[in-house]
Amino acid sequence: MTIPADLEKRFAEREGQLLNDLFDFLRIPSVSARSEHNADTARAAKWLHDRFAKMGFAVETCPTPGHPVVLAEWRKAKGAPTYLVYGHYDVQPPEPLNLWTTPAFEPTVRDGKLFARGSVDDKGQLFAHVAALEVFLEVRGTLPVNIIVLAEGEEEVGSENLAPFIEKHKQRLACEGVVISDSSMFAPGIPSILSSLRGLAYFQIDVRGPASDLHSGSYGGAVVNPAMALARILATMHDANGKIMIDGFYDDVLPFPPAVIDGMRKLPFDEEHFRQEVGASSLGGEPQFTVLEKLWTRPTCEVNGLLSGYTGEGAKTVLPGVSMAKVSCRLVPKQEPAKIEALMKAHVAKVAPKGVAVTVTHLHGGKPWRADLEGPLFEAAKRALHAAFGRNPEVTGEGGSIPVVGDFERILGVPVLLMGFGLPGENAHAPDEWMSVENFNKGMRAIADLFEELGAKR
């Protein structure tokens, strides 16, 4: 399988110019979390709007209570199916600026890597779709399928307005499937189809003891210490082997099919290299599972932050009046955030010591997701990735959460394909974010061939 010769010829001719066009997109500091960048975020939306309009798409920039949605539609393939492409044009804040080798919004290529904020998350991957569609139209004058592109500007701040937008425009967004490139390949040269995402239930646990901080000499031993009480509560959440000890926590866990687990175990993953890469003296978690199984198929309960008492320089002998922990639970199918909330609150109430008042607040959550990887969309993706990368894709999982995936599947009732072109270690939310130039170029080709394959099956 190879990329069609006419498309390959045009991609080869236009690679340099398309990369320069991506540079222009990346130079816009569309940081959705910062109000001082609201004009920049609007400018990034306009950049996309103008690009699609020039390509002949019917395009609209749709206002939301936050940043706008760019909705571009090409519906000239009579009798052909319709597919929706999702991406986001907003980016993370670039700080700390001093840790960037070159400025965050001045795209630079070094050693085959394109460094810039948004290069891989998600402007570079979104633009790979834009470029693929543009080349297709230049060469053929038409597309083999009907295309909707939905680009939002709030993914990095939680996509609060996206699900309501999809609900409101459900009929307009009706399609045969959704394609998203906002994830990573397993490793260089190994294309991947992402099959699962963990969900999330995120909590704040507050413990209050005395009315204020106290002198630890005058009151210690007679007054229950909220910091110690919190430590005891957190220590009850796992046993010595990493098993979560919250009653009922595993009841709804849906095991992954044996064939999927077997495929994970055959992936070229070096657990010792992983340990060295994260800088840990040893790895933890449930010992009966491999590292990839722990990351992709198992739920977690992790402390994300602790706050109590005096933490400044030198000594201040206080018995703190309050303590607080941030705790996140990553969820797997079929766990529900609401049920995990109830279980967490019941567990904390059961183990909390007397002498302190404890409250558990559920801050936010998202459902887990798993694809069945069957049907024309996934079969076409396998062929397209093989054509672009010269090998069959691997089926992978992701330990993090992308709530919009479940929103599309739930609201539109169609399969979602996660076909990303990032790589591990690309610093997506950190200084020196980068994307492989080779993956950008091959990704464009894979995307074009995906729609060619889908159109051929009508």
Summary of the structure (lengths in Angstrom):
residues: 458
radius of gyration: 24.3
end to end distance: 19.5
largest distance: 83.0
contacts: 1505
relative contact order: 0.19
helix: 37%
strand: 23%
